[in-house]
Amino acid sequence: MASKAVVCVALFICMLLVTSSTAAKTAWPELVGKDAIYAREQILADNPKLEIHIVFYESCSVTADFDTNRVRIYTDCSNRVVRTPSIG
């Protein structure tokens, strides 16, 4: 009986590891400081179904809605990413 419990626990841990490693990304903190076009390509490589909006951080207003198919890339005047791009 104890061996069945060990096997069940081992399978559960394996399932957690596989699920967490294949989960879709929702944020890209590694892109802060990178060029916006490069960031766009990296995000689309992870999920080609996303709609990417590149926004100049200081002067553009955006809607407050949450869209699970959109990522906004906020840039400075030199086209560098200034905030972590994330779904929403």
C-alpha positions as a Markdown table, in Angstrom:
| # | Residue | x | y | z |
|---|---|---|---|---|
| 1 | Met | 0.0 | 0.0 | 0.0 |
| 2 | Ala | 2.9 | 2.4 | 0.8 |
| 3 | Ser | 4.4 | 1.8 | -2.6 |
| 4 | Lys | 1.2 | 2.9 | -4.3 |
| 5 | Ala | 1.2 | 6.1 | -2.3 |
| 6 | Val | 4.8 | 6.8 | -3.3 |
| 7 | Val | 4.0 | 6.2 | -6.9 |
| 8 | Cys | 0.9 | 8.5 | -6.7 |
| 9 | Val | 3.0 | 11.3 | -5.1 |
| 10 | Ala | 5.7 | 10.9 | -7.7 |
| 11 | Leu | 3.2 | 11.1 | -10.5 |
| 12 | Phe | 1.6 | 14.1 | -9.0 |
| 13 | Ile | 5.0 | 15.9 | -8.7 |
| 14 | Cys | 5.8 | 15.0 | -12.3 |
| 15 | Met | 2.5 | 16.4 | -13.4 |
| 16 | Leu | 3.1 | 19.7 | -11.6 |
| 17 | Leu | 6.6 | 20.0 | -13.1 |
| 18 | Val | 5.3 | 19.4 | -16.7 |
| 19 | Thr | 2.3 | 21.8 | -16.2 |
| 20 | Ser | 4.4 | 24.6 | -14.8 |
| 21 | Ser | 7.1 | 24.3 | -17.5 |
| 22 | Thr | 4.7 | 24.4 | -20.4 |
| 23 | Ala | 2.3 | 27.1 | -19.1 |
| 24 | Ala | 1.9 | 30.0 | -21.4 |
| 25 | Lys | 3.8 | 33.2 | -20.5 |
| 26 | Thr | 1.8 | 36.2 | -19.4 |
| 27 | Ala | 4.6 | 38.6 | -18.8 |
| 28 | Trp | 8.1 | 39.3 | -20.3 |
| 29 | Pro | 10.3 | 41.1 | -17.7 |
| 30 | Glu | 13.4 | 40.1 | -19.5 |
| 31 | Leu | 12.5 | 42.5 | -22.4 |
| 32 | Val | 12.7 | 45.7 | -20.3 |
| 33 | Gly | 15.5 | 47.8 | -21.8 |
| 34 | Lys | 15.4 | 46.0 | -25.1 |
| 35 | Asp | 14.3 | 47.5 | -28.5 |
| 36 | Ala | 10.5 | 47.4 | -29.0 |
| 37 | Ile | 10.6 | 45.6 | -32.3 |
| 38 | Tyr | 12.9 | 42.9 | -30.8 |
| 39 | Ala | 10.4 | 42.6 | -27.8 |
| 40 | Arg | 7.5 | 42.3 | -30.2 |
| 41 | Glu | 9.2 | 39.5 | -32.1 |
| 42 | Gln | 10.1 | 37.6 | -28.9 |
| 43 | Ile | 6.5 | 37.9 | -27.6 |
| 44 | Leu | 5.1 | 36.7 | -30.9 |
| 45 | Ala | 7.6 | 33.8 | -30.9 |
| 46 | Asp | 6.1 | 32.7 | -27.5 |
| 47 | Asn | 2.5 | 33.2 | -28.6 |
| 48 | Pro | 1.8 | 34.2 | -32.2 |
| 49 | Lys | -1.9 | 34.7 | -31.5 |
| 50 | Leu | -1.3 | 37.8 | -29.3 |
| 51 | Glu | -2.1 | 41.3 | -30.6 |
| 52 | Ile | 0.9 | 43.6 | -29.9 |
| 53 | His | 0.5 | 47.3 | -29.2 |
| 54 | Ile | 3.6 | 49.5 | -29.1 |
| 55 | Val | 2.9 | 52.5 | -27.0 |
| 56 | Phe | 5.0 | 55.6 | -26.4 |
| 57 | Tyr | 4.9 | 55.7 | -22.6 |
| 58 | Glu | 4.8 | 59.5 | -22.0 |
| 59 | Ser | 2.2 | 60.8 | -24.5 |
| 60 | Cys | -0.3 | 58.0 | -25.4 |
| 61 | Ser | -3.4 | 57.3 | -23.5 |
| 62 | Val | -4.8 | 53.8 | -23.6 |
| 63 | Thr | -8.1 | 52.1 | -22.7 |
| 64 | Ala | -8.5 | 50.6 | -19.3 |
| 65 | Asp | -10.0 | 47.4 | -20.5 |
| 66 | Phe | -8.4 | 44.0 | -19.9 |
| 67 | Asp | -7.8 | 42.0 | -23.1 |
| 68 | Thr | -6.4 | 38.5 | -22.8 |
| 69 | Asn | -5.3 | 38.6 | -26.4 |
| 70 | Arg | -3.3 | 41.9 | -26.1 |
| 71 | Val | 0.2 | 42.8 | -24.9 |
| 72 | Arg | 1.2 | 46.5 | -24.7 |
| 73 | Ile | 4.8 | 47.3 | -25.1 |
| 74 | Tyr | 5.5 | 50.7 | -23.5 |
| 75 | Thr | 8.6 | 52.5 | -24.9 |
| 76 | Asp | 10.6 | 55.6 | -24.3 |
| 77 | Cys | 11.7 | 58.1 | -27.0 |
| 78 | Ser | 14.6 | 55.8 | -28.0 |
| 79 | Asn | 12.1 | 52.9 | -28.6 |
| 80 | Arg | 13.3 | 51.0 | -25.6 |
| 81 | Val | 10.9 | 49.0 | -23.5 |
| 82 | Val | 10.3 | 50.8 | -20.1 |
| 83 | Arg | 7.7 | 48.6 | -18.5 |
| 84 | Thr | 7.3 | 44.8 | -18.3 |
| 85 | Pro | 5.2 | 43.8 | -21.3 |
| 86 | Ser | 2.2 | 41.7 | -20.0 |
| 87 | Ile | -1.1 | 40.3 | -21.2 |
| 88 | Gly | -4.0 | 42.6 | -20.6 |
